[in-house]
Amino acid sequence: ILSNKKWSLNQNTLRNLYKSLVGSILDYSFPCLNSFSENNIKKLQAIQNTAVRSSYIYYILTYSEGALARYRKQINKNK
């Protein structure tokens, strides 16, 4: 859900999904993290990084692509 761009979810929805699906599990498992192996912690970190990137950067990339399209349209109009 978080990384599929076809869903066209807005930034707030993606952040709320992250908090409820990923963040809640990490918060709940926090007391156990001392007993996790380094490899498992890296796996958890990778999941968290992907979720955060999807919820924050997705909006920036979408905005940037739209701004770039408008810029190109304006340049073509001025030619």
N, C-alpha and C positions, 0 to 999 in steps of 0.2 A: 504494500500500500504506500509506504513512505517514498519509495524510489521510483514508482511507476508514474511517469509524467503524463500518461494518457488520462489519468484521473482528474487532472486540472484542479487540484485542491489548492486553496489559498494558503498563505503562510501561517495564519493563525490556526487553521484546521490541522495543518501538518505538525505544528508545534504541540497542539493539544494531543494529537495522536501519539507523538513521541513521548510526551509526559505520561500519558496513561498506559501505553503499551510497553515502552522500554524503561522509562524513568522509574515507574513504580516497582518493576522487578529489580532494578539495580538498588533502589532504596531499601527494599525488603531484604535483599541479600547482603547489604552492607556489613552487618556483623560477621558474616562468614568469609569475607574477602581475605582476611589474614590467613585462612587455611587453603586458599586457592593457589594452584601452581602458577608460575610466571606465564606459562603458555595459555592457561585459561583466562588469566587477567588480560592478556593481549587479545584474545578472542572477544571478550566482553568490550574491551576498548574499541575494537574494530566495529562492532555492532553499534556502539554508541556514536562513534565518529560518523558512520554512514547515516544514521538517523539524523544527527545534527546537521550534517552537510545537506541532506535532502530537504530538511525543513527550513533552513536558512538560505542556502546558496541557490536553491531552486528558484526562489522568488527573485533573487538578484539576476540570475541568468535569464529568466523570463523577461524581466524589465529591460535588461541590456539588449536582448535580441529585438524587442519591440522598439527600443530607442534607435538601434542601428537601422532597422527597417524604415522608420520615419526619416532618419537622416539621409538614407539612400534615396528615398522617394523625393525628398526636397532637393537633393542634388540633381536628380534627373529632371525635375520640374524647371530648375534654373538653367538647364543647358539650352 
